[in-house]
Amino acid sequence: MSEDRIKQLIGELVSELEQTESIGDDTLNVVRQLESDIQDYTNPEVDTDENTILDDAIALEASFAASHPTAEKIIRELINSLSRIGI
């Protein structure tokens, strides 16, 4: 699984949530921060020794489980992809 696929997945997640009326600004901000963290992680010029990307993604998956099945599916795939590349 490539970093490009991970970037694609987080982009899909952000897009999906921006179109969902029932998503609060706080949740959307957390997802955008996750997107920023992933961008930083894939940038070799940025120090990412203390990243929490996987933990943050897992927490989001749990919050989407009941009310946002499409977002949950995307973030579950993202978590699997992150795990495969060793994050």
C-alpha positions as CSV (number, residue, x, y, z in Angstrom):
1,M,0.0,0.0,0.0
2,S,1.5,3.3,-1.0
3,E,1.5,6.6,0.6
4,D,-0.4,7.9,-2.4
5,R,-3.3,5.6,-1.5
6,I,-3.3,6.8,2.0
7,K,-3.4,10.4,0.8
8,Q,-6.3,9.5,-1.5
9,L,-8.2,7.8,1.4
10,I,-7.9,10.8,3.7
11,G,-9.0,13.1,0.9
12,E,-12.0,10.9,0.3
13,L,-12.8,11.0,4.0
14,V,-12.6,14.8,4.2
15,S,-14.7,15.1,1.1
16,E,-17.4,12.7,2.4
17,L,-17.6,14.5,5.8
18,E,-17.7,18.0,4.2
19,Q,-20.9,16.8,2.4
20,T,-22.5,15.4,5.5
21,E,-24.7,17.8,7.4
22,S,-24.7,15.9,10.7
23,I,-20.9,16.2,11.1
24,G,-20.0,18.8,13.7
25,D,-17.2,21.4,13.1
26,D,-15.1,19.7,15.9
27,T,-15.1,16.4,14.1
28,L,-14.3,17.9,10.8
29,N,-11.4,19.8,12.3
30,V,-10.1,16.6,13.8
31,V,-10.3,14.9,10.4
32,R,-8.6,17.9,8.8
33,Q,-5.8,17.7,11.4
34,L,-5.4,14.0,10.7
35,E,-5.1,14.9,7.0
36,S,-2.4,17.5,7.8
37,D,-0.6,14.9,10.0
38,I,-0.6,12.4,7.2
39,Q,0.8,15.1,4.8
40,D,3.5,15.8,7.3
41,Y,4.3,12.2,7.8
42,T,4.7,11.6,4.1
43,N,6.9,14.7,3.7
44,P,10.6,13.6,4.3
45,E,11.5,17.2,5.4
46,V,9.1,17.1,8.4
47,D,10.1,15.5,11.7
48,T,7.3,13.1,12.7
49,D,8.9,11.1,15.5
50,E,6.0,11.7,17.8
51,N,3.1,11.0,15.4
52,T,-0.3,9.8,16.7
53,I,-1.8,9.2,13.3
54,L,-2.9,5.6,13.8
55,D,-4.3,6.3,17.3
56,D,-6.2,9.3,16.0
57,A,-7.6,7.3,13.1
58,I,-8.8,4.5,15.4
59,A,-10.5,7.0,17.7
60,L,-12.3,8.5,14.7
61,E,-13.4,5.1,13.5
62,A,-15.0,4.4,16.8
63,S,-16.9,7.7,16.7
64,F,-18.2,7.1,13.2
65,A,-19.2,3.5,13.8
66,A,-22.9,4.1,14.6
67,S,-23.8,7.2,12.8
68,H,-21.5,7.5,9.7
69,P,-21.1,4.1,8.0
70,T,-19.4,5.5,4.8
71,A,-16.9,7.5,6.8
72,E,-16.3,4.5,9.0
73,K,-15.6,2.3,6.0
74,I,-13.1,4.8,4.6
75,I,-11.3,5.3,7.8
76,R,-11.1,1.5,8.4
77,E,-9.4,1.2,5.0
78,L,-7.1,4.1,6.0
79,I,-6.2,2.4,9.3
80,N,-5.4,-0.9,7.5
81,S,-3.2,1.0,5.0
82,L,-1.4,2.9,7.7
83,S,-0.7,-0.4,9.5
84,R,0.7,-1.9,6.3
85,I,3.2,0.8,5.8
86,G,4.3,0.6,9.4
87,I,2.7,3.7,11.0
